[in-house]
């Protein structure tokens, strides 16, 4: 049975170094978010033994404190090897969200987590695959976001099935408009991924699989002229979380709600390397 743990932190805006425009936002305005990377070590009993946050010196101290409180309450399903519980060290990715409570304060929370590394199990995207086209209508409208794709990859490395499981936007619009832009970005991402080729293990992997299930986040970001092509690590961006869509061909353990904690870089197996038996309440 899973149990929920309530975690969160309300603090003055200056303590988390949010953009000035966000400091003037009302409680009904846009949330901001960042995705942080690290590693976690879990004991054979499922208890957290240690963890590290990448480039922790770039992360505001209140967020590091929130992460400490959150991670220390986690309990995992024990990992097993040949039927015996074993310790595990695995990459972790955390999504932190800042929600304004008034013009002076925000509430911080760890809204999601993902455990695993890109290219796990020996499957990865071949180089020089076609990039998605950024829809011109979305660029003109100043709309960006992230499409979280999930795909079934066959033994020949071709994509057999693909679907957009979730689409987050980085700007608030009317509900009907956001539904439209989610569809526009999803169609662009799906069209590109259908053409990708994957490298898969020559023998089909340890289970001699006929196919693999992978996740591929595709980011769309409208940038000012002269800006860096990628968002700096530990920086804030707008956050409007999209609904998680049911994908009937996924197995139950792959139908998780934390997929938007996966970073943009790389493709990931659809199933996490570790499973929480308890997690924070959103």
N, C-alpha and C positions, 0 to 999 in steps of 0.2 A: 504494500500500500504506500502510495506517495503522500507526503505531507508538505504543506506550504509554510514557508518562513517569511514573515514580513520584514522587509529591510527598506531603508530609505533615509534620506538626509535632507533637511531644509536648511538653507544657509543664505547669507548675503551674496549678491551677485559677484561682487569683486573677488570673493574667495575662490571662484572657479574660472576667472579670466574669460568670461563670455564676451562676445562682441557688444559694442556700445548700443547698437540698434536693438539688440535683444534685451538689454537692461531696461529699455523703455516700454517693452511689450506688456500687454495686459495678460491675465491668466488665460484668456481665450485665444491667444496668438500662438505662433508656431513654436513647437518644441525644437530643441537642438540635440545633436547626438554625436558621439564618436565611437569608433571601434578600436579596442586595444588588444594587443597580442601578448602572449606569455607562454609559460609552461607550468604544468601542475604535476605533482607527484602524489600518488594515491597508494595507501597501504593495502595489504591483502584483505583487510577487513572493510575497506571502502572509506576509510577516514583520510582526510587531506593531511599529508605529512609536510608538504612544502609547496610553494609556488613562487614564481617570479613574473614581473611585468616588464616587457621590453621597453627600454629607454624610459625607465621610471622617472628620470630627472625632468622629462618633458611633460609629465602628467601632474596636474594640480594636486596638492596634498589632500584636499577634501575628497577627491575622487579615489586616491590611493587608500584613504581610511575607509571609505564606503566599500571598496573591493575587499579589504581585509576582513571587515565584518561579515560581508556576504560569503566569501569563500570559506571562512572558518566554520560556517554553519552547514556547509554542504556535506552530504553523504552519498556515496556512489554504490552502484551494484558492483560487487567484487569482480575483478577480471580473473579469468581462469585459464590455465594451461594444463592440458591433459587432466582436466577435472579438478585441479587444485588451485585455490586462490593464490594470486601472485601480485607483487607490487607493479605499478605502472607509472611511467612518466610520459606525458603526452602534451602536445601543443594545445593551448586554449585561446579562445577569442571571446571577448566580452563587449557587449554593446551597452554603453552608458547613455542615459537620456536625462536631459535637464528640462523640467517643466516649470514655467513661471507660476508662482502662487500669488504674487502681487508685483508691484513695480520695484520692489526692493529685494525680493527673495525668489529663489528657485528651489524646486525639489529634485534631488538627484536620485536615480535608481539604476541598478543593473537590470536591464529589461530582458536580456537574453545572453546565452552562452553557447559556444560550440567547441567541441573537442575533436581534434584531428588535424592532419596536415595535408596540404595539396600533394597530389601525385601518389597517395598511399596505395598500396597493393599493386604497384608497378604499372598503373594506368595513368596516362597523361596526354595532353593535347600535343599533336605534332606541331612543329614550328611553322610560321607563315600561314596561319589559317585566316580566312577573311574576317575582318573586323565588322561589327554591326554598323550600319549606316545610322547616323544620328538624324532622326526625322526633322526635316527643315521646319515643319510647322511647330514642333516642340522647341526648336532653337529660337524661332521668332517669338514664341510665347514666353521664353525664359524658363521653360520647364525642364528639370532634370530629375534623376532618381536612380534606383537600382532595381534591376529585374533579376529575381532569383529563379534560375532555370533548373530543372531536373531532367535528366536524359537517360534513356536506356541505350547502352552502347553494345553492339554485337561483337563477336569474336574477330570479325574482319576490321574492326576499328570504326565502322560507320555508325551513325546515329540512327537507331531504329525508331525511337519515339522521343519526343521532347515536349515539355509543357512549362508554362510560367506558374510557379507555385505561389509566388508573392511578388508584388511590385510596390516598393516604397517611393514616395515622391519627396522632393526637397523644398516644396513650396505649397502653401495652402491656397486652395481654390474652392469654388462651390462644389458640392458633392458630385453633381452630374459632370462637371468639368474634370474633376480628378478621376472619375471612372473612365472618361474618354482618354485622358493622357496615359493612364495605366495600360489601357488596351493598345494605344499607339506604340509605347515603348516596348511592351511585351511582344508585339508582332515583329518589330525590328530585331529584337534579340533572338527570337525563335528562328526567324529566317536565316540569320547568320549561323547559328549553332547547327542547324540541319546540314550545313555544308562542311562542318568540321570533321577532321580525321583524328582518331585517337591511336596512340601506341598502347597495345595491350600485351600481357604476358604471352609468350609464344605457346606455352602449354595450356593456356586457359586458366592459369593460376592454381593455387593449392586445391581448389575444389573443382577444377576442370569445368569452370562455368561456361555457359553459352552466351552470357551477357553480364554487363556490369551496370550499376546505377550510380550516376555521378551528378554532382551539383556544380553549377557554373554561374556565379554572380556576374552580371553585366552592368557596369556603371555608366550613366549618362550625366555629364556635368557641363553646364554653361559657364564658361570662364571669360573674364575680361581679357582684352588684348594684352599680351605680354605676361600673363600669369603662367605659373608652372602647370605642366600638363597633368600632374597628379596631385591630389590633395595631400598636404603634409600630414605625417603621422601625428596622432593625438591632437588633431584640430577639429573644430566644431563644424557641423553642417546642418541644414534644415532637415526635419524629420516628420513625415506624415506616414505612419505605418499602414501598409495595405493589408487587406484580408488574406488569410492563408487559404488557398484553394484546394479542394480535395482532388487528389490524383489517384484514380482507381487502380492503376497498375503498379503503384508502390506497395511494398509490404507494410504491415502495421508499425514496425519499429522505425520505418523511414518517414512516417507521417507525423513529423514533429513540428512544434510551433516556434522553435528557436532558430530557424534557418537564416534570419536576417542578422545574426551575429557573425556570419561567415564574411571574411574580408573579400575585397574585390579580386585580389591576386590569386590566380590559380583555379584549378578544379579540384573538388573534394568528393570522396565517396559519400553516397547518400545517407549512409548510416554513420553515426558518430562512433569514435573509438572508445568512449566511455559513456555510461548512462547514469544520470543522477537518480537516486532514489528519493531525494528531497531537494527542493529548489526554492528560491525566493518567490514571494508573491509579487506580481507586477502591479 
